Amino acid sequence: MPRLSRLFVPGLPAHLIVRGNNRQDIFLCDGDRRYFLQCLVDAATRSRMAIHAYVLMTNHVHLLATGETADSFPKTFQSVGRRFVAYFNARHQRTGTLWEGRYRSTVVQADTYLLTCHRYIDMNPVRAGLVSLPVDYPWSSHRHYSLGQRDDLVTPHCLTQGMSGSGPGRRAAYAAMFEDPLSAEALERIRYCLNNAWALGTPSFCHSVETQIGRRASPLVRGWPKGKKRGAPPDANEGV
């Protein structure tokens, strides 16, 4: 079966992930993480890509971002890939590829799933057992939103900007989203759409995306596993 083209609609947020080859670590020290973030700031600025949320895990990176043009995402990842791999190989005395193929992405319906994706991304270190609370993890955008910590990489989406007024109220409202974990259904849907390049949203949103890009944005009814209802994703191939 041919690989589907990536979903992209200018102005719509997208959930993106890039992994280390064979799930190998892509960050071996804090210096690696700082350099990666600097590369990402530089590339995203040049490519007109606004990053709303991120997390740097040991062997993969999640982003929630909006691109102004069809080149915003690929140009950003190409630039970061070239700079960071050259740095990483030189610093750690290795050769060869670092990434597991191309990045994955899915278009996100902002008013339905944007804040859910924020929660999914920020909670990655907690689900991985690295910390007990998302605020304890220094390599994500969570502290920017919940504590007001400066982060040059982050450009908040208008939906997060509009949470509970401004200042302390907005930060408290953001932190309150993490008092309860995401449901198993939400986790499964996010992972399935990201792994299979389907849009993350309602049927009407998926239809709108299909009209704009000229390819399916959700699976056919017959593609759902036995026992699954239409609109509910199959089991995720693997957690991300």
N, C-alpha and C positions, 0 to 999 in steps of 0.2 A: 504494500500500500504506500503510495507516495506521501512524503511528509507535507503536512499542511503549511502554507505560508503563515508567517506571524500575523496576528491581529494587530492592527494599528489604526486609530482614528485620531487625527489631530485634535488636541484639546481635551481628550478623554484620558483619565488616569489609567495606568496599567500597573500590574503586579509583575515584577521581573525577578529572575533568579539566575545566578551563574555559579557553577560548581567546579571544584578541583577535579582534575583527571583521576578516574578510578577512586573518587571520593578522598583523594589525598589532601592533606592540610595545605591551605594556601596562605596561612598566617602562622609563623613560628615564633613571633615575638611582637611586642607592642609597636616596635619600630616599623614592622611590616604593615600593621594596621594604620598607623599614622600616614605612611607614604601612600597607601592605597586610597585613603580618604582625600589626600591632597590631589592625587591623580584624578579622582572622581570629581572633585570641585572644579578643577581646571577644565576637564573635558565636558562636563555638563554645562558649564557656563558658555563655552564656545559653541556647543551644539544645541543650545536653547532647550535644555531639558531641565525641568523643575523637579527636584526630588523632595517628596513630601515626608517619606519615612524610610528608614533603612535599619539593617542589622548586619553586623559582620560576625558570622559564626566561624568555627575553626576551619571548615572546609567548603563553605559556601556563603553567598551574600544574597540577601533579599532587598529589593527596592520597591517603593511605591512612588511612581513618577508620572509626569505628564510631559509629552514632547510636543513642540510646536510644529515640527515637520516630520515627514516620513524618515528622514535621515537622523533625527535626534538620537534615537536609541542606538542604532548600529554604529554611528560615528563615535558616540560616547564610549561604548564597549570596546571598539577597535582601538581608540586612543589609550584607554586605561589598560587594555590587554598588552599593547606593545610596551608601554612604559613600565608597568608593574612586573611583567615577566622578565624583562631585561634586568631590572633592579633585583628581583627575587633570585634569579639564577646567579647573578654576580655575588650577591651577599651570602648565599647559602651554598655556593660552589657546586652548582648542578647545571644540567643542560636539558633541553627538550621542552615539550609542551607542559603547560600548567593547568589549562582549562579542559573541562569535559565537554568538548564540542561547543556548539553555539548557545547563547543565552536563551532562556525560555521566557515567554511573556503571555499575559492574558489581559484583555481590556476589562475594566472594572466599571460597573454602574455606580456612579458616585453617591447618589442619594440613598442607595440601598446597601452597598457593600464597602464603601470607602473606609468608614470607621471600623468595620469588621476586619478589613485588611490591616489597618493600623494595629488592632489588637493581636491579630495573628503574627505580624512581624515582630512586635515588641515582646511577645510572649515566647518567642523561639528559644531564648536562653533558659527560660524557666522550664519549658517542656523538655529541654535537653539535660536538665539537672545541673546546669552551671551556676545558677543563682536561685534564691527563693522568691525574689520579687524582681520585676523588670527594671525598677529604679536602681537596683544593685549592679546592673550590667553597664559598663561604661561605653561599649562600642555599638550603641544604637541611638536612634533619635528620641528615645523615650524621655530622657532627662530634659531635653529641650522643651517638650510639651508639658511635662508634669512638674518641673522645677523652674522652668524659665532659663535653663542653662544655654548660653550662646552656642550656636552650631552653624558655622558658615555654609554647611552643605544643605541645610534644610530650608525649603520654601513651603510654608504651610498652604494647604488647599483652603479654598474659601469656606468649606464646610467646617473645618477645624477652627478657622479664624472666627467663625460665628458662634462658637460654643459659649453660652453663659456670659455674654458681655465681653469683658477684657481683663487682662492681668490675672490676679489671684483666682477670680471666679472661673476663668477659662482653664487655668491649670488644674484646679480642683475638679472640674467637670471631666477633664481628660483622665486624670488619675482614677476617678471613680469608675471609669469603664472597665478597669482591670480588677475590680473587686470580685467578679464572678468569671470563671473560665468560659471560653467558647464552647459551644455544644459540639458533640461528636459530628453532628450533621454539618455544621458550619465548617469544621476542619476538613471533613471529607470533600465537601463541595469546592473549597478553595484549592485543595491539592489536586483534585481531579481536573478542574479547569486549567490550572497552571501546567500540569503534566501533559495535557492533551490539546493545548492551544484553543480552548473554547472560551467564549466570553463569560464573564462572571456577572450575572444579572438576571432579570426577569425574562420570560419569553418575549415580551414586547420589545425589551431592550435588545435582546439577541437578534430579533428580526430587523430592528433598525440598523444594527451594525452590519448585518448581512446585506442590506440594501446599499449601504455606503461602500463596502469593500468588495462586493461581488463574490463572496464565498460563504459557506455555512459557518455560523458562529456557535452552533450547538449541535449535538449529535442527533441523528435520525432516531425515531421511535424504536425501530428494530435493533438499534445499536445498544439499547439498554439491557443489562443482564436480566435474566429471568427473575421475576419477583419484585423488580424495581418499578416504581410508578414513574410516569412521565414527569419530568421536572426535578427528579431526585437523581443525583449522580451515582454512577457505579462506584464500587469500593476503590479507594485510591490505590495506585500502583505501589506507592511508597510514601511515607511521610516526608515532608520537606519543611 
